[in-house]
């Protein structure tokens, strides 16, 4: 019985199929298919042409003129020297470029990164006349009145794509902004009064090596070259000098007196940074050397009052300084009126400031 029903159903399907086949105008099928293809092609061509027109308009729009210190980035070093003259000194960095240091005063500090005779980055702090894009002391709401900083910034370097992802706090305190084709600025704001305190201008390669934010990437991840022990000693000594200078700039901006440098205190500070790095800890209390008071005593440092700031994993001295400025306890030590002398110790990317008031 089941087979009979299946046979009957098959006959019905065949009959319906023949009926539909007869009703199809097969001679028009080719024309109809061609019409559909041509319509789709027309839509695709118009869409593509619109994109091309938009790209052409974007390319034809003039880039903003570089009028401040950013105009030196990408240029031969002689262009910058013709404006600033010879630096106070030249410091090595751990990223392949040298810092040309201009310690203009206790209220202004400028350092310019030079690699293979080209300017690749600029960092400045205080009362530096850097151009209208960088109104030092102003609030973020004024500087970014027209467009708020973005939470993601895309960067291309050596045919590889990188995307920096900023936290909400980073967008507020150290936003990254594209200021020109292949040129970016980090704005460093004071967490406690909102004022612009420092700026870093950098080419993509500098940012990718330093990685100041979380980053996702496609392709290779650029790494700084490994340094020898001798090269590290030069970099560490350079950052110690930079931190001393920047400390006095930040104190000046808060109407505090500058700090003199104490080499004995610096030796104690260096010992603590080295101890933290080599023994993989981060604390004011050393497992082997004890508290700051113990270490100062061991270093034969006489004092009536002392304090300490420590930092780790910051890419360089400037970043560490802003980190201290924006941390309540560290800021209090940094700007303490009682202190008159400082010693700085840097070992790799561990940083220590020791402050004292001598007897």
C-alpha positions in Angstrom: 0.0 0.0 0.0 2.9 2.4 0.9 4.6 1.8 -2.5 1.3 2.6 -4.3 1.0 5.9 -2.5 4.7 6.8 -3.2 4.1 6.1 -6.9 1.0 8.3 -7.0 2.8 11.2 -5.3 5.7 10.9 -7.8 3.2 11.2 -10.7 1.7 14.3 -9.2 5.1 16.0 -8.9 6.1 15.2 -12.4 2.8 16.6 -13.8 3.2 19.8 -11.8 6.8 20.2 -13.0 5.8 19.8 -16.6 3.1 22.4 -16.2 5.5 24.9 -14.7 8.1 24.1 -17.3 5.6 24.9 -20.1 4.6 28.2 -18.5 8.2 29.5 -18.2 9.2 31.8 -21.1 12.6 30.2 -21.6 13.4 32.6 -24.5 13.4 35.5 -22.0 15.5 33.9 -19.3 18.9 35.1 -20.7 17.6 38.7 -21.2 16.3 38.8 -17.6 19.5 37.5 -16.1 21.5 40.0 -18.1 19.2 42.8 -16.9 19.8 41.8 -13.2 23.5 41.6 -13.7 23.6 45.0 -15.4 21.6 46.6 -12.6 23.9 45.2 -9.9 27.0 46.3 -11.9 25.5 49.8 -12.1 24.9 50.0 -8.4 28.4 48.6 -7.6 30.1 51.1 -10.0 28.2 54.1 -8.5 29.0 53.0 -4.9 32.7 52.6 -5.8 32.8 55.9 -7.6 31.3 57.6 -4.5 34.0 56.1 -2.3 36.7 57.2 -4.8 35.2 60.8 -4.8 35.2 60.8 -0.9 38.9 59.6 -0.9 39.8 62.2 -3.5 38.2 65.0 -1.4 39.9 63.8 1.8 43.3 63.8 0.0 42.7 67.2 -1.5 42.0 68.7 1.9 45.1 70.6 3.1 46.8 69.3 6.2 47.1 71.7 9.1 50.3 73.8 9.1 53.0 72.8 11.6 53.9 76.0 13.4 55.1 74.8 16.8 57.9 72.5 18.0 56.2 69.7 16.1 57.6 71.2 12.9 61.0 69.8 13.8 59.9 66.2 13.9 61.0 64.4 10.8 63.4 67.2 9.9 67.2 67.1 9.9 68.7 68.1 13.2 70.3 71.2 11.7 66.8 72.7 11.2 66.2 72.4 14.9 69.7 73.6 15.9 69.2 76.8 13.8 66.3 77.7 16.2 67.6 76.4 19.5 71.4 76.3 19.2 73.6 73.7 20.8 72.0 71.6 23.6 73.2 71.7 27.2 74.1 68.1 26.8 73.2 65.0 24.8 71.8 62.0 26.7 71.4 58.4 25.4 68.0 56.7 25.6 67.0 53.1 25.6 65.0 53.5 22.3 67.7 54.1 19.7 67.6 57.9 19.8 69.6 60.4 21.8 68.0 63.1 23.8 69.2 66.7 23.1 68.6 68.4 26.5 67.7 72.1 26.8 67.4 72.9 30.5 66.2 76.4 29.8 65.5 77.3 33.5 63.8 75.9 36.6 60.5 76.8 35.0 61.0 75.3 31.5 62.5 72.0 30.3 62.8 70.7 26.7 64.4 67.5 25.3 64.5 66.5 21.7 65.0 62.9 20.5 67.4 62.6 17.5 68.0 59.3 15.6 70.2 59.1 12.6 70.4 62.9 12.4 66.6 63.2 12.3 64.2 64.5 15.0 61.8 61.7 15.9 60.3 62.9 19.2 60.0 66.0 21.5 59.2 66.1 25.2 58.7 69.4 27.1 57.4 70.6 30.5 56.7 73.9 32.1 56.8 77.3 30.5 58.0 76.3 27.1 56.7 78.3 24.2 55.9 75.3 22.1 53.1 76.6 19.9 49.4 77.2 20.0 48.5 73.5 20.1 50.2 73.2 23.5 48.9 75.9 25.8 50.7 74.9 29.0 48.7 75.4 32.1 45.3 75.2 30.3 42.5 72.8 31.1 41.7 69.8 28.8 38.2 71.2 28.3 39.7 74.3 26.6 42.3 72.5 24.6 39.9 69.9 23.3 36.9 72.1 23.0 36.1 71.1 19.4 36.8 67.4 19.6 37.3 65.1 22.6 40.2 62.7 22.6 39.4 59.2 21.3 39.7 55.9 23.1 41.3 54.2 20.2 44.1 55.5 18.0 45.4 53.6 14.9 49.0 53.9 14.0 50.9 52.5 10.9 54.6 51.8 11.0 56.7 49.7 8.6 53.6 48.4 6.8 52.3 47.0 10.2 49.1 48.2 11.9 48.8 49.1 15.6 45.9 50.2 17.6 46.3 51.8 21.0 43.4 51.4 23.4 43.1 54.1 26.1 41.3 53.7 29.4 38.9 56.3 30.4 41.5 57.7 32.9 44.1 57.8 30.2 41.8 59.7 27.9 41.5 62.3 30.7 45.1 62.4 32.0 47.3 61.4 29.1 45.3 61.4 25.8 46.9 60.6 22.5 46.0 62.8 19.6 46.9 62.6 15.9 48.1 66.1 15.1 49.3 65.5 11.5 50.0 62.7 9.1 52.2 60.2 10.9 52.6 62.5 13.9 51.1 62.2 17.4 51.0 64.1 20.7 50.5 62.9 24.2 49.1 65.5 26.5 49.9 65.1 30.2 47.5 66.7 32.6 47.7 67.3 36.3 45.2 65.0 37.9 44.6 67.4 40.9 44.2 70.8 39.1 43.5 69.8 35.5 46.3 71.9 34.0 48.5 70.8 31.1 51.9 70.0 32.5 53.9 68.3 29.8 53.6 67.1 26.2 55.3 64.4 24.1 55.3 64.6 20.3 56.4 61.5 18.5 56.5 59.6 15.3 54.8 56.2 15.2 58.0 54.2 15.7 58.6 55.9 19.0 55.1 55.1 20.3 55.3 51.5 19.1 58.6 51.0 20.9 57.4 52.6 24.1 53.9 51.2 24.1 52.5 53.7 26.6 49.0 52.2 26.3 47.5 48.8 25.7 48.0 47.9 22.1 46.7 45.4 19.6 48.5 44.8 16.3 48.6 43.0 13.0 52.1 42.0 11.8 55.3 42.4 13.8 55.7 44.1 17.1 58.6 46.5 17.1 61.0 46.1 20.0 63.8 48.3 21.2 67.3 46.9 20.6 69.0 45.2 23.6 71.5 47.4 25.4 74.9 46.3 26.8 75.6 46.9 30.4 77.7 49.9 29.6 75.0 51.4 27.4 72.4 50.9 30.3 74.7 52.7 32.7 74.7 55.7 30.3 70.9 55.6 30.0 70.4 55.3 33.7 72.7 58.2 34.6 71.0 60.3 31.9 67.5 59.6 33.3 68.7 60.5 36.8 69.8 64.0 35.6 66.5 64.4 33.7 64.4 63.5 36.8 66.3 66.0 38.9 65.7 68.8 36.3 62.1 68.0 35.8 61.5 67.8 39.6 62.6 71.4 39.9 60.4 72.5 37.0 57.4 70.9 38.6 58.3 72.4 42.0 58.7 75.8 40.4 55.2 75.6 38.8 53.8 75.0 42.3 55.9 77.9 43.8 58.3 75.6 45.6 62.0 76.1 45.9 64.4 74.0 43.7 66.2 71.0 45.3 70.0 70.7 45.3 71.6 67.4 44.3 73.1 65.1 46.9 75.4 62.4 45.4 75.4 60.3 48.6 71.6 60.3 48.7 71.6 59.4 45.0 73.8 56.3 45.8 71.2 55.2 48.3 68.4 55.7 45.7 70.2 53.8 43.0 70.8 50.9 45.4 67.1 50.6 46.1 66.1 50.7 42.4 68.7 48.0 41.6 67.6 45.9 44.5 63.9 46.1 43.4 64.7 45.1 39.8 67.1 42.3 40.6 64.9 40.8 43.4 61.6 41.4 41.6 59.7 43.4 44.1 58.3 46.9 44.4 58.2 48.4 47.8 59.7 51.1 50.1 60.7 48.2 52.3 63.6 46.1 51.1 63.6 42.4 52.2 67.4 42.7 52.7 68.1 46.4 53.2 65.1 47.5 55.3 63.4 50.9 55.4 64.6 54.2 53.9 65.9 55.2 57.3 68.0 52.0 57.4 69.4 52.6 53.9 70.2 56.3 54.6 72.0 55.3 57.8 74.0 52.6 55.9 74.9 55.3 53.3 76.2 57.6 56.0 73.6 60.3 55.1 72.8 62.7 57.9 69.3 64.2 57.8 66.5 65.6 59.9 63.7 64.7 57.6 63.5 62.3 54.6 61.1 60.9 52.0 61.0 58.6 49.1 59.2 58.1 45.8 59.5 54.9 43.7 58.2 54.0 40.3 58.5 51.0 37.9 57.8 50.1 34.3 57.5 53.6 33.0 59.1 54.0 29.5 61.3 56.9 30.5 62.0 59.7 33.0 59.3 62.0 31.7 56.6 59.4 32.0 57.7 58.5 35.6 57.6 62.2 36.6 54.0 62.6 35.5 53.2 59.3 37.3 54.5 60.7 40.6 52.8 64.1 40.0 49.4 62.4 39.6 49.7 60.1 42.7 48.7 61.9 45.9 51.4 60.5 48.2 54.2 60.8 45.7 53.0 64.3 44.8 53.2 65.4 48.4 56.8 64.2 48.6 57.7 65.8 45.3 56.3 69.2 46.3 57.2 69.1 50.0 58.5 72.5 51.1 60.6 70.9 53.9 62.9 69.1 51.6 66.0 70.9 50.3 68.0 68.1 48.6 67.4 65.2 46.3 69.2 62.1 45.1 67.9 60.1 42.1 68.6 56.4 41.3 67.5 54.6 38.1 68.2 51.0 37.3 66.7 49.8 34.1 63.0 50.9 34.4 63.0 51.2 38.2 63.1 54.7 39.5 63.8 56.1 43.0 63.8 59.6 44.4 65.1 60.2 47.9 64.5 63.6 49.5 66.1 64.9 52.6 66.4 68.0 54.8 69.9 67.9 56.2 70.7 68.7 59.8 
